[in-house]
Amino acid sequence: MPRTPPSRDVQRERRAWIRESDQWRHERHVEKGYRIKWGYVGIAYLVEAMVIGASLWGAWLFAGYYSDGDPRAFYFMLLAPLVYAAVELCRVPLGILARTQRSFVVRVLAIIGIVFAAGVTTKSVSQLGEMMFHPRLMDAAKAKTALKDAQADRSTIDGRIGAADARVAQYTTELDQIEKRATENATQLAGLPAQRCERISGTNSRGQRYSNLKCVTDPRTATLNASVAKAGADRGLVVKSLEDARKARAELDRGAADRKVADAEQAYRNAVNRSQLHSFTAMVYGVDPIDVTDAQVHAFLRIFVFVPALCAAFASTILALCSVSVRKTFMDEDDLGATVDPAATPYMLDSITDAIREEMGLQQPKPAAARDAAAAREAAAGGAVIPIDRRPAASAPTAVPASAGAGA
């Protein structure tokens, strides 16, 4: 079904309403002396909302990571970020006030407030930037610590190998001495005379006869047996210590230490290559990323974190400042106070009429000098202009009295 075309009266009323609205806004802007572009202000508030949201979310994660599960500490760590967010929300209105206020003192105070709020935003955004680089920096730091430990182990491997060899030699010597002592005791024990046994008979006190077998042992046998037992116990202890010393010595391998250092270097290089901050620092200083020092990394971290934080702090404020246009920035007739003198209306209409006739060919174009002279004559005739080179009119001849003529 074809749609009915809109009524022309409705369209005229709509256009008239739009013109009246635009005229009202224009007069209002002229009266106030400035114009605010609310689209730019909306973008500034959107940027500010993103910054505040990211700051609060980062503070939430930061508190959850460093509160160690303590709920009271967790909420304590969120109080300051909430206040910072409230301060950051003041930057856009302060930027608008700095452009619209007529008082110089109020403008100065607004600018000071912008600087203070930007400092708070810089702190929050810089914390987010540091949190962004923190995991990679920690991985690189752990890998570097492991590399230093491996290098220290390799640098002391010779001394530890020498100490282990000395312990093995000491226990070996002690074991040899114990074996020698045990052999000597066994030889002496074997050289002792056998046990002598003899039968003893007699009568006891009750008059009964008895007959017993009495064995006599060499008194040196007990001493030698004790020496042999002690040598066996000492030998067991020394053998165990010798085994531990040989095991520790087997672990001390120069090749293993070199391989450990190489593995640690590779792990550290991988951690550094995954760290964007190390890569940028190496690019700036022109060195290998693995040769970048901690001082260079933290110096570049200050630039890489604080400069973007400052830019983020002032971006929405600058946009808010630029969203305000004062009267001198849009050139309108009403804004400049320009008016048309009613006395000049006939000349303007004559010029327009002559131009139209010339274009349509109804009138021959006049030379510029002739047109200017004609216009000057018309203006002089009308009394609107007094020519500078006008000469005084010639005096009319004085009438001669009749008596004078008659007397002549």
C-alpha positions as CSV (number, residue, x, y, z in Angstrom):
1,M,0.0,0.0,0.0
2,P,1.6,3.3,-1.0
3,R,2.4,5.6,1.8
4,T,0.6,9.0,1.9
5,P,3.0,11.9,1.4
6,P,3.4,14.1,4.4
7,S,1.5,17.3,4.5
8,R,3.4,20.4,3.4
9,D,1.9,22.3,6.3
10,V,3.4,19.8,8.7
11,Q,6.8,20.0,7.0
12,R,6.7,23.8,7.1
13,E,5.8,23.8,10.8
14,R,8.6,21.3,11.5
15,R,11.1,23.4,9.6
16,A,9.9,26.5,11.4
17,W,10.2,24.7,14.8
18,I,13.8,23.6,13.9
19,R,14.7,27.2,12.9
20,E,13.2,28.6,16.1
21,S,15.0,26.0,18.2
22,D,18.3,26.8,16.5
23,Q,17.7,30.5,16.8
24,W,16.9,30.1,20.5
25,R,20.1,28.0,21.1
26,H,22.2,30.5,19.2
27,E,20.8,33.4,21.2
28,R,21.4,31.5,24.4
29,H,25.0,30.8,23.4
30,V,25.5,34.4,22.4
31,E,24.0,35.6,25.7
32,K,26.2,33.2,27.8
33,G,29.3,33.9,25.7
34,Y,30.3,30.3,25.1
35,R,29.0,27.1,23.5
36,I,29.5,23.5,24.8
37,K,29.8,20.7,22.4
38,W,28.1,17.9,24.4
39,G,29.3,15.2,22.0
40,Y,32.9,15.8,23.0
41,V,31.9,16.0,26.6
42,G,30.2,12.6,26.3
43,I,33.3,11.1,24.8
44,A,35.4,12.6,27.7
45,Y,33.0,11.1,30.3
46,L,33.2,7.8,28.5
47,V,37.0,7.8,28.6
48,E,36.9,8.8,32.3
49,A,34.4,6.0,33.0
50,M,36.8,3.5,31.3
51,V,39.8,4.8,33.3
52,I,37.8,4.6,36.6
53,G,36.5,1.1,35.9
54,A,39.9,-0.2,35.0
55,S,41.4,1.4,38.1
56,L,38.8,-0.1,40.4
57,W,39.0,-3.5,38.8
58,G,42.8,-3.4,39.1
59,A,42.6,-2.4,42.7
60,W,40.2,-5.3,43.3
61,L,42.7,-7.8,41.8
62,F,45.6,-6.1,43.6
63,A,43.8,-6.4,47.0
64,G,42.8,-10.0,46.3
65,Y,46.4,-10.9,45.4
66,Y,48.2,-9.2,48.3
67,S,45.6,-9.5,51.1
68,D,46.7,-13.2,51.7
69,G,43.1,-14.2,52.2
70,D,42.3,-11.8,55.1
71,P,38.9,-10.2,54.3
72,R,39.5,-7.2,56.5
73,A,42.8,-6.4,54.8
74,F,41.1,-6.9,51.5
75,Y,38.4,-4.3,52.1
76,F,40.9,-1.9,53.7
77,M,42.9,-2.0,50.5
78,L,39.8,-1.0,48.5
79,L,38.9,2.2,50.5
80,A,41.6,4.4,48.9
81,P,40.8,3.4,45.3
82,L,37.2,4.4,45.8
83,V,38.2,7.8,47.0
84,Y,40.6,8.1,44.0
85,A,37.8,7.2,41.6
86,A,35.6,10.0,43.1
87,V,38.5,12.5,42.6
88,E,39.1,11.3,39.1
89,L,35.4,11.9,38.3
90,C,35.9,15.6,38.9
91,R,38.4,16.2,36.1
92,V,35.9,16.7,33.3
93,P,33.7,19.2,35.1
94,L,36.7,21.1,36.3
95,G,37.9,21.3,32.7
96,I,34.6,22.8,31.6
97,L,34.7,25.2,34.5
98,A,38.2,26.4,33.6
99,R,36.8,27.4,30.2
100,T,33.4,28.8,31.1
101,Q,34.0,30.8,34.4
102,R,34.5,34.5,34.0
103,S,36.4,34.9,37.3
104,F,40.1,34.5,37.0
105,V,40.4,33.2,40.5
106,V,37.9,30.5,39.9
107,R,39.7,29.5,36.7
108,V,43.0,29.2,38.6
109,L,41.3,27.1,41.2
110,A,39.8,24.8,38.5
111,I,43.2,24.4,36.9
112,I,44.8,23.5,40.2
113,G,42.0,20.9,40.8
114,I,42.7,19.5,37.3
115,V,46.3,19.0,38.2
116,F,45.5,17.4,41.5
117,A,43.0,15.0,39.9
118,A,45.4,14.2,37.1
119,G,48.0,13.3,39.8
120,V,45.5,10.8,41.3
121,T,44.8,9.4,37.9
122,T,48.5,9.1,37.1
123,K,48.9,7.1,40.3
124,S,46.1,4.7,39.5
125,V,47.0,4.2,35.8
126,S,50.7,3.8,36.6
127,Q,49.8,1.1,39.1
128,L,47.9,-0.7,36.3
129,G,50.9,-0.4,34.0
130,E,53.2,-1.9,36.7
131,M,50.8,-4.7,37.3
132,M,50.8,-5.4,33.6
133,F,54.6,-5.8,33.5
134,H,54.9,-7.4,37.0
135,P,54.4,-11.1,36.1
136,R,57.0,-11.1,33.3
137,L,59.4,-9.2,35.5
138,M,59.0,-11.7,38.3
139,D,59.6,-14.6,35.9
140,A,62.8,-12.9,34.6
141,A,63.9,-12.2,38.1
142,K,63.5,-15.8,39.2
143,A,65.3,-17.1,36.1
144,K,68.1,-14.7,36.8
145,T,68.4,-15.8,40.4
146,A,68.6,-19.5,39.2
147,L,71.3,-18.5,36.7
148,K,73.3,-16.8,39.4
149,D,73.1,-19.8,41.7
150,A,74.2,-22.1,38.8
151,Q,77.1,-19.8,38.0
152,A,78.1,-19.7,41.7
153,D,78.0,-23.5,41.9
154,R,80.2,-23.8,38.8
155,S,82.7,-21.2,40.1
156,T,83.1,-23.3,43.4
157,I,83.0,-26.7,41.8
158,D,86.8,-27.1,41.9
159,G,86.9,-26.4,45.6
160,R,84.0,-28.7,46.4
161,I,85.5,-31.4,44.3
162,G,88.8,-31.1,46.2
163,A,87.1,-31.2,49.6
164,A,85.1,-34.3,48.5
165,D,88.2,-36.0,47.3
166,A,89.9,-35.2,50.6
167,R,87.0,-36.7,52.6
168,V,87.1,-39.9,50.4
169,A,90.8,-40.2,50.9
170,Q,90.4,-39.7,54.7
171,Y,87.8,-42.3,55.0
172,T,89.8,-44.7,52.9
173,T,92.8,-44.2,55.0
174,E,90.8,-44.8,58.2
175,L,89.3,-47.9,56.7
176,D,92.7,-49.2,55.8
177,Q,94.0,-48.6,59.4
178,I,91.0,-50.3,60.9
179,E,91.5,-53.3,58.6
180,K,95.1,-53.4,59.5
181,R,94.4,-53.2,63.2
182,A,91.7,-55.9,63.0
183,T,94.1,-58.2,61.1
184,E,96.8,-57.7,63.7
185,N,94.4,-58.4,66.5
186,A,93.1,-61.6,64.7
187,T,96.7,-62.7,64.2
188,Q,97.6,-62.2,67.9
189,L,94.4,-63.9,68.9
190,A,95.2,-66.9,66.7
191,G,98.7,-67.1,68.2
192,L,97.6,-67.4,71.7
193,P,97.8,-70.9,73.4
194,A,94.7,-72.9,73.5
195,Q,92.6,-73.2,76.6
196,R,94.1,-75.6,79.1
197,C,91.8,-78.0,81.0
198,E,92.7,-80.3,83.9
199,R,90.8,-82.5,86.3
200,I,90.7,-81.5,89.9
201,S,89.7,-84.1,92.6
202,G,89.5,-84.0,96.3
203,T,87.2,-84.2,99.4
204,N,84.9,-81.4,100.4
205,S,84.1,-80.3,103.9
206,R,81.4,-82.9,104.4
207,G,83.8,-85.6,103.6
208,Q,82.5,-86.3,100.1
209,R,84.9,-86.8,97.3
210,Y,84.6,-84.7,94.1
211,S,86.2,-84.6,90.7
212,N,85.8,-81.5,88.3
213,L,87.3,-80.4,85.0
214,K,88.9,-76.9,85.3
215,C,89.8,-74.9,82.0
216,V,92.2,-72.0,82.1
217,T,92.2,-69.3,79.3
218,D,95.0,-67.0,78.4
219,P,94.2,-63.5,80.0
220,R,95.1,-61.7,76.7
221,T,92.2,-63.4,74.9
222,A,89.5,-61.1,76.3
223,T,91.5,-58.0,75.4
224,L,92.1,-59.1,71.9
225,N,88.5,-60.1,71.4
226,A,87.4,-56.6,72.5
227,S,89.8,-55.0,70.1
228,V,88.5,-57.2,67.3
229,A,84.9,-56.2,68.1
230,K,85.7,-52.5,68.3
231,A,87.5,-52.7,65.0
232,G,84.5,-54.3,63.4
233,A,82.2,-51.5,64.7
234,D,84.6,-48.8,63.6
235,R,84.9,-50.4,60.2
236,G,81.1,-50.3,59.7
237,L,80.9,-46.6,60.5
238,V,83.8,-45.8,58.3
239,V,82.4,-47.8,55.4
240,K,79.1,-45.9,55.6
241,S,80.9,-42.5,55.7
242,L,83.1,-43.6,52.8
243,E,80.0,-44.5,50.7
244,D,78.4,-41.1,51.4
245,A,81.5,-39.3,50.6
246,R,81.9,-41.2,47.3
247,K,78.3,-40.5,46.4
248,A,78.7,-36.8,47.1
249,R,81.9,-36.8,45.0
250,A,80.1,-38.5,42.2
251,E,77.5,-35.7,42.1
252,L,80.3,-33.1,41.7
253,D,80.7,-33.1,38.0
254,R,82.2,-30.2,36.1
255,G,80.2,-31.2,33.0
256,A,77.0,-31.3,34.9
257,A,77.7,-27.9,36.4
258,D,78.3,-26.5,32.9
259,R,75.1,-28.1,31.6
260,K,73.2,-26.6,34.6
261,V,74.5,-23.2,33.8
262,A,73.6,-23.5,30.2
263,D,70.1,-24.6,31.1
264,A,69.7,-21.7,33.5
265,E,71.0,-19.3,30.8
266,Q,68.5,-20.6,28.3
267,A,65.6,-20.4,30.8
268,Y,66.6,-16.8,31.6
269,R,66.8,-15.9,27.9
270,N,63.3,-17.3,27.4
271,A,62.0,-15.4,30.3
272,V,63.6,-12.2,29.1
273,N,62.3,-12.7,25.5
274,R,58.8,-13.0,27.0
275,S,59.2,-9.8,28.8
276,Q,58.2,-6.9,26.6
277,L,59.9,-4.4,29.0
278,H,63.3,-6.1,28.6
279,S,62.9,-6.1,24.8
280,F,62.1,-2.3,24.7
281,T,64.9,-1.5,27.1
282,A,67.4,-3.5,25.0
283,M,66.2,-1.8,21.9
284,V,66.7,1.7,23.5
285,Y,70.1,0.9,25.0
286,G,71.2,-1.2,22.0
287,V,72.3,-4.3,23.9
288,D,71.2,-7.9,24.1
289,P,68.1,-8.4,26.2
290,I,69.9,-10.8,28.4
291,D,72.6,-8.2,29.1
292,V,70.1,-5.5,30.3
293,T,70.7,-4.6,33.9
294,D,68.0,-4.1,36.5
295,A,68.7,-0.4,36.8
296,Q,68.1,0.0,33.0
297,V,64.9,-1.9,33.2
298,H,63.5,0.1,36.1
299,A,64.6,3.4,34.5
300,F,62.8,2.5,31.3
301,L,59.8,1.2,33.4
302,R,59.4,4.7,34.9
303,I,59.1,6.1,31.4
304,F,57.0,3.3,30.0
305,V,54.5,3.5,32.9
306,F,54.4,7.2,34.0
307,V,54.3,8.8,30.6
308,P,51.2,6.9,29.4
309,A,49.7,7.4,32.8
310,L,50.1,11.2,32.4
311,C,48.7,11.0,28.9
312,A,45.7,9.1,30.2
313,A,45.2,11.5,33.0
314,F,45.0,14.6,30.8
315,A,43.4,13.2,27.7
316,S,39.8,13.4,28.8
317,T,40.5,16.8,30.5
318,I,41.9,18.3,27.3
319,L,38.9,17.0,25.4
320,A,36.6,18.6,27.9
321,L,38.6,21.9,27.6
322,C,38.3,21.8,23.8
323,S,34.5,21.0,23.9
324,V,33.9,24.6,25.0
325,S,33.8,27.3,22.3
326,V,33.9,30.9,23.5
327,R,32.3,33.8,21.5
328,K,35.4,34.7,19.6
329,T,35.7,31.2,18.2
330,F,32.4,31.3,16.1
331,M,32.0,34.4,13.9
332,D,28.3,35.3,13.8
333,E,26.7,38.6,13.0
334,D,24.9,38.7,16.3
335,D,28.0,37.6,18.1
336,L,30.0,40.5,16.6
337,G,27.2,43.0,17.2
338,A,27.2,43.9,13.5
339,T,24.1,45.8,12.3
340,V,23.0,47.3,9.0
341,D,22.2,51.0,8.9
342,P,18.8,51.6,7.4
343,A,20.2,54.6,5.4
344,A,22.4,52.2,3.4
345,T,19.5,50.0,2.3
346,P,18.7,51.9,-0.9
347,Y,22.3,51.7,-2.1
348,M,22.5,48.0,-1.4
349,L,19.3,47.4,-3.3
350,D,20.5,49.5,-6.2
351,S,23.7,47.6,-6.4
352,I,21.9,44.3,-6.4
353,T,19.4,45.5,-9.0
354,D,22.2,46.7,-11.3
355,A,24.1,43.5,-11.0
356,I,20.9,41.5,-11.8
357,R,20.2,43.7,-14.9
358,E,23.8,43.4,-16.1
359,E,23.6,39.6,-15.8
360,M,20.3,39.5,-17.7
361,G,21.5,41.9,-20.4
362,L,18.9,44.5,-19.7
363,Q,21.4,47.2,-19.0
364,Q,24.8,48.1,-20.4
365,P,27.4,47.8,-17.7
366,K,28.8,51.1,-16.5
367,P,32.4,51.7,-16.0
368,A,33.5,51.6,-12.5
369,A,34.4,55.2,-12.4
370,A,31.1,56.3,-13.9
371,R,29.2,54.2,-11.4
372,D,31.1,55.7,-8.5
373,A,30.6,59.2,-9.8
374,A,26.9,58.6,-10.3
375,A,26.6,57.2,-6.8
376,A,28.5,60.2,-5.4
377,R,26.2,62.6,-7.2
378,E,23.1,60.9,-6.0
379,A,24.4,60.8,-2.5
380,A,25.3,64.5,-2.7
381,A,22.0,65.4,-4.1
382,G,20.2,63.5,-1.3
383,G,22.3,65.3,1.3
384,A,23.7,62.0,2.7
385,V,27.3,62.8,1.8
386,I,29.2,66.0,1.6
387,P,31.8,65.8,-1.1
388,I,35.3,66.9,0.0
389,D,36.1,68.7,-3.3
390,R,32.8,70.6,-3.5
391,R,33.4,74.2,-4.4
392,P,31.2,77.0,-3.0
393,A,28.4,78.0,-5.2
394,A,28.8,81.2,-7.3
395,S,27.2,84.3,-5.7
396,A,24.1,85.4,-7.5
397,P,24.5,88.8,-9.3
398,T,23.4,91.6,-7.1
399,A,20.4,93.4,-8.4
400,V,21.2,97.0,-9.4
401,P,18.8,99.5,-7.9
402,A,16.7,101.3,-10.3
403,S,17.9,104.6,-9.0
404,A,21.6,103.6,-9.6
405,G,20.8,102.5,-13.1
406,A,18.9,105.7,-13.7
407,G,21.7,107.7,-12.3
408,A,24.2,106.0,-14.7
